[in-house]
Amino acid sequence: MQQLWQSPACLEHRLNIPKPLMYQPELKMLWQTGVPGIMLSELQDQTTLFIKSMENVGRQLGILHQVSLVDCRQRHDQKFNHQELTKVANLLSKFNAPARNKIVPLITRLSQLLPLDPSGQEVTLHGDLHPKNILIDGNRVYLIDLDNIGIGSPLQDVSSFIAALLNLKLMSSISSPLAKQSIKVFILAYRESVPWAINDLHLRRHIAKALIVERIFRSFTRLKAGRMEIIENLAQQAEMLLYDNFIPAWLSTGDCYG
């Protein structure tokens, strides 16, 4: 966090994160300054602001991804992805979970496809990007809760955020049109903020993985109201992204590469 805070992106006020104050190793606690804003997840009823915020989130993520860290132990690499997929498979083996017969083959297929992003592109990752870890203060976006910061493919963060938006749609927290428009605006803004291309096929694989190891896994482990009911739909979404040849309208910006 000190490296991030002292980076040119933060010093020039382009990257917005909380300022780290001190770390208590005995408690594994990082103290930071408070930052203003409302969680993005609380703006779903304000359609115009929600969509506008997607543009700012895409740009802010692009800035984070271009910050270089000298020392970062957490690597979101092929080994990490394999461990994440194995974790879900092991959980499913312990009980007769909803959609288990559909999820297990998806995990097997994703494991066979590793690495999901063979380009080798590595960036500084947020590591847990979803609407509750983003604060909106007018036109300014703050990225918070960077506990899982690491190094890996930029598609890891991009897909995590898209999977979170799809999850909100399936939970009926946001409408389907709002989710689709938000994803398109987010991807386009991100693409315009970074010098590398987004490979559509690789992105779809990463989203399928995020739906399984993040959204489906959390549905099992956190047991919040309504989550178990959407597991089948999450699995269907992952299956579509992994096997169908067409590009979903909500994923296409007209400039993605496949």
N, C-alpha and C positions, 0 to 999 in steps of 0.2 A: 504493500500500500504506500510506503514511503517512496518507492521508485516511481509509482504512478503519479503521486502527488508532486514529485519534483521533475516530472517529465515536461518537455516543452508544451505538450498539448494542454496540461493543467496550468502551467505558468502563464500561458497565453490565453487562458480562460476559454479554450475550445472543448476540453473534456471536463464534464461536471461530475465530481464524486465528492463524498464527505472527506474532510481533512482528517487524517489519522493523528491522534494525540499521544497515545501511549499503548503499550501492550503488556499485559500481565500473564507471563508464561505459565505460572502456577495455576491460573484459572482458565488459560487459553482464551483470554478475553481481550478484544481490541476495542479501545475507546476512540470515538470519532466525534466530530462536531455534528450538530443537527443541521439538516438542510430543509429548505421550505418546499412545499408542494403537496399535491394530492396523488395518491396511488393511481396509476393508470387504470387499474381494475375497477376503480370507483367512478370512472367517467363514461361507462358504457351507455348511459342514458343521454349523454351529450354528444350526439353523433358527429357534429361538425368538429368539435374539439378533439374527439377520440381519433378521427381520421387524420386531422392535422398533426396530432401528436405522433402518429405512425411515421410520418415523414421525418420528424425530429428524432425519433428513436433510431430510425435507419441511419441517419447521419451521425448520431452520437456513437452508435455501435461501430460504424466505419472508422471513426476517430480512435476509439479504444483499440481496435484491431491493428492500428498502425503505430501503436506505442511499443517500443522494444524494451523488454525487461532483461536485465543482465543475469539475474538469478531467480529462477522460478522452478521449484521442485515438481509441482504437479503437472503431469503430461497427459493430455487427453489424446492418446495415440491408439494404435491398433490393439495393443495389449489392454488398455483401459476400456475400449469399446467391447472387447471380448469378455472382459470381467463383468461389465454392466449387463450384457446379454445373458451371460451365465447366471448372474444373480437372479434375474427374472425367471429363467428356466428352472432353477433350483426351487424357487418359491412355488411355481406352478406344480412341481412334482410332489408337493406335500399335501395338496388337497384338490378336489374336483372343482376348479375355478371356472367361472363363466367364460365361454369362448376359448377354453384351454386347447381344444383340438384345432382351433384356427391360429392361435398365437404361437404355439410350439413350432409348427412348420415355418412361420415367419422368422422366428429366432434362428432356426437352422439355416434358412436361406441367407439372412443377414450375416451370420457367422461365416458362411462360405464366400460372401462378397467382400470381406475385409481385405485390405483397407477400403472403407467406403468412399474416401476421397484420395485416389492414387496420385493426385497432382503433387503432393508433398508440401503444399502451402501451409505454413505454420504462423500463427499470430497469437497475440495476447487475448485470452478468452475471459469473458465474465464468468462462465461456468454454470450459471443458474439463471438464465435470462427469461423472465416471465413478467406479466403486468404488475404483480405485487412488488417486484424489485425495481420498479421504475416510478419516479416521482415527477409529476408535471407541475411546473410553476410558470404559467403563461406560455411563452414560447421556449422556455428553458426546460431541458430534460436532465434529470439526475439519475445516474445509475448507482444503486445501493446494493448492500448485501453481497459484496464481492468475496465472500468466504471461500468460494471454490475457484478462484482465479487460477488460470493455468495456461499452458501452451498447447495449441493443437490447430486443427483445420478450422477456418472461419465458419465453415458450414455447420459446425457444432452449435454455435450461438444462434445463427440464423434459423436453423431448424428447431431449436428449443423454443424460440419465441413463436414461430409459426405453429408448432404443435400445441403451445399454450392457448393460442387464439382459436384453433380448431376445437380444443377442449371446452373453451368458453361457449363456443357455438353449440356444441352437443349438450352442454349443461343448460342451454337456453338463457345464458347470461347475456349473450349478444345475439343479434339476429344473423341469419345466414348471409344476407346481402352485406351487412356491416363487416362480418368476418372476412368475406371475400375481398371487399374493397380495401380493408385495412391491410391484408396480406400483400396485395398488389402494390399499394402505396409504400409500404415498408420495404419490400424487395427493391423496388425501383430507386428509392432514396438511398438505400444501402449501396446498390450497384454504382450509383453516381458518385459515391463517397470514397470508393476504393479503386486502386489501379488494376486489380485482378478481375478476371471474368468468373461468373458463376456457371458451373456446369450443371445443367438442369437434371440430368440423370443422377449425378452424385448428390445433389440437393434432395431429390426425392427419396433416395436411400437414407439419407440422414434424418429426414422428417419421419420416415417409417420407424427408424430406430428410436427417435425421441418419443414418438407416440407410445412405444412399447416400454422402454426403460425408464421413462419419466412419467408419462400420463397414466398408462395402465398400471405400472408398478405402484404409483402413489394411490391409485384407486383401491388397490388391495391393502396397502399398509396404513393408510390414514383413515380409511373408513368414514369419510365425510358424506353427508346426505347427498344422494343422487349420483354418486360416483360409480357405484357398482352397476347401476342401471345402464351406463353408457359404455361399458367395457366392450360389448359386442360391436358397437358402432365405431369405437376407436380402432378395434382390430380390423374392421372392414375398411376403414380409411387407410390404415397402414398397408393392407393387402392391395388396395387399388394403386397406391403410390409405388409399390414394389413390383407389381406385375403388369399393370395396364400400360399400353404403349402411348396413349394420348397424354397430352399435357393438360391438367385441369385448368379451367379458365382463371381460377383464382390464383394460380401459381405462375401463369404466363404474363410477362411484362412486354412481350414482343421482342425482347433483346437477350433472352437467356440462351445459353448454348447447351446442346444436347449431344 
